[in-house]
Amino acid sequence: MKLRTRQNDELIFELTERERSCLVNVLGLYPLTPPAHYQLSRNQCVPEPEEAQKLLDEAMAEQRAGHRKALDEFLNSSTRFSRAGRKVLFTLSEPEADFLLQVLNDIRVGSWISIGSPVELPPIPTQGNIRGISIMEIAGFFEGNILAALTSD
């Protein structure tokens, strides 16, 4: 994945077909962070903590449903992916890039949680954590490239 063009607020990336497939597949996993991960307070110093947590859970569920719908519309846009010879052009605006970073971060954090939230990744993946590590690394790859494009001049 490489940035091909940046014009005004539009980013055009050049991807291989494999990268396009990886991007679509990893985005299809959203939402991946478990709802229980979002805690209003870890020290319970909140008045009526159960009611407050319930409100947070409802708000997060609503936001995730809205993001999922927006992500489906984003991926199904007829202008999102186009062909350029053997390459695939992936077009998004800067606001769409910010949205995509939120989605990819959820996927990355969710996969990190799924492998036990380690401080460091194990040097040799196991059967139990290879899927989570792979998802985390793929999401990170796309996050890094999008962030680099947004911060380049």
C-alpha positions as CSV (number, residue, x, y, z in Angstrom):
1,M,0.0,0.0,0.0
2,K,1.4,3.3,-1.0
3,L,0.1,6.8,-1.3
4,R,-0.2,7.6,-5.0
5,T,-1.8,11.1,-4.8
6,R,-3.0,13.5,-2.2
7,Q,-5.2,16.3,-3.5
8,N,-7.1,18.7,-1.3
9,D,-8.7,16.4,1.2
10,E,-8.6,13.2,-0.9
11,L,-6.1,10.4,-0.6
12,I,-5.6,7.9,-3.4
13,F,-3.6,4.8,-2.4
14,E,-2.2,2.1,-4.7
15,L,-2.8,-1.4,-3.4
16,T,-2.1,-4.9,-4.7
17,E,-5.1,-7.2,-5.0
18,R,-3.9,-9.0,-1.9
19,E,-3.7,-5.8,0.1
20,R,-7.3,-4.9,-1.0
21,S,-8.5,-8.3,0.0
22,C,-6.7,-8.0,3.4
23,L,-8.2,-4.6,4.0
24,V,-11.8,-5.6,3.2
25,N,-11.5,-8.8,5.2
26,V,-10.0,-7.1,8.3
27,L,-12.6,-4.4,8.2
28,G,-15.3,-7.1,8.0
29,L,-14.3,-8.0,11.6
30,Y,-15.5,-4.7,13.0
31,P,-16.4,-4.4,15.9
32,L,-13.8,-6.5,17.5
33,T,-13.3,-4.9,20.9
34,P,-15.5,-6.6,23.4
35,P,-18.2,-4.3,24.9
36,A,-17.0,-5.2,28.5
37,H,-13.7,-3.5,27.7
38,Y,-15.4,0.0,28.0
39,Q,-15.6,0.7,31.7
40,L,-16.9,4.0,33.0
41,S,-14.6,3.9,36.0
42,R,-12.1,1.4,37.3
43,N,-12.3,2.6,40.8
44,Q,-16.1,2.8,41.1
45,C,-16.1,6.5,42.4
46,V,-19.1,7.2,40.1
47,P,-22.5,7.9,41.7
48,E,-24.9,5.1,40.7
49,P,-22.2,3.2,38.9
50,E,-24.5,0.4,37.6
51,E,-26.9,2.9,36.0
52,A,-24.0,4.9,34.6
53,Q,-22.3,1.8,33.1
54,K,-25.6,0.8,31.6
55,L,-25.9,4.2,29.8
56,L,-22.3,3.9,28.6
57,D,-23.0,0.4,27.3
58,E,-26.1,1.6,25.4
59,A,-24.3,4.6,23.9
60,M,-21.3,2.4,22.8
61,A,-23.7,-0.2,21.3
62,E,-25.4,2.6,19.3
63,Q,-22.1,4.1,18.2
64,R,-20.8,0.7,17.1
65,A,-24.0,-0.1,15.1
66,G,-23.7,3.3,13.4
67,H,-20.1,2.7,12.6
68,R,-20.8,-0.7,11.2
69,K,-23.5,0.7,9.0
70,A,-21.2,3.6,7.8
71,L,-18.4,1.1,7.2
72,D,-20.7,-1.1,5.0
73,E,-21.7,2.0,3.0
74,F,-18.1,3.0,2.8
75,L,-16.9,-0.3,1.4
76,N,-19.9,-0.6,-1.0
77,S,-19.2,2.8,-2.6
78,S,-18.7,2.3,-6.3
79,T,-15.9,4.8,-6.3
80,R,-14.0,3.3,-3.3
81,F,-11.9,0.8,-5.3
82,S,-10.9,1.1,-9.0
83,R,-8.5,-0.7,-11.3
84,A,-5.2,0.8,-12.6
85,G,-3.7,-2.1,-14.6
86,R,-2.6,-4.8,-12.1
87,K,-3.0,-2.4,-9.1
88,V,-6.1,-1.3,-7.2
89,L,-6.7,2.4,-6.4
90,F,-8.3,3.0,-3.0
91,T,-9.8,6.5,-2.6
92,L,-10.9,8.2,0.5
93,S,-11.3,11.7,1.9
94,E,-9.5,12.8,5.0
95,P,-12.7,12.6,7.1
96,E,-13.2,9.0,5.8
97,A,-9.5,8.3,6.7
98,D,-10.2,9.5,10.3
99,F,-13.2,7.2,10.5
100,L,-11.3,4.3,9.1
101,L,-8.5,4.9,11.7
102,Q,-11.2,4.6,14.4
103,V,-12.5,1.3,13.0
104,L,-9.0,-0.1,12.4
105,N,-8.0,0.9,16.0
106,D,-11.0,-1.0,17.4
107,I,-10.0,-4.1,15.4
108,R,-6.4,-3.8,16.5
109,V,-7.3,-3.3,20.2
110,G,-9.9,-6.1,20.0
111,S,-7.4,-8.5,18.6
112,W,-4.8,-7.5,21.2
113,I,-7.4,-8.2,23.9
114,S,-8.2,-11.6,22.3
115,I,-4.6,-12.7,22.8
116,G,-4.5,-11.7,26.5
117,S,-3.4,-8.0,26.2
118,P,0.4,-8.8,26.4
119,V,2.9,-6.1,27.1
120,E,5.1,-7.6,24.4
121,L,4.1,-10.0,21.6
122,P,5.5,-13.5,21.9
123,P,8.6,-14.1,19.7
124,I,6.9,-17.2,18.3
125,P,3.2,-17.2,17.8
126,T,1.2,-20.2,19.0
127,Q,-1.9,-21.9,17.6
128,G,-3.9,-20.0,20.2
129,N,-2.7,-16.5,19.4
130,I,-1.7,-16.5,15.7
131,R,-5.0,-15.3,14.4
132,G,-5.2,-12.4,16.9
133,I,-1.6,-11.4,16.2
134,S,-2.2,-11.5,12.5
135,I,-5.3,-9.4,12.7
136,M,-3.5,-6.9,14.9
137,E,-0.6,-6.6,12.6
138,I,-2.7,-6.3,9.4
139,A,-4.8,-3.5,11.1
140,G,-1.6,-1.8,12.2
141,F,-0.2,-1.9,8.7
142,F,-3.2,-0.1,7.3
143,E,-3.3,2.3,10.2
144,G,0.4,3.2,9.8
145,N,0.0,3.8,6.1
146,I,-3.1,6.0,6.5
147,L,-1.5,8.0,9.3
148,A,1.7,8.5,7.2
149,A,-0.4,9.8,4.3
150,L,-2.4,12.2,6.6
151,T,0.8,13.6,8.1
152,S,2.8,14.0,4.9
153,D,3.1,17.3,3.2
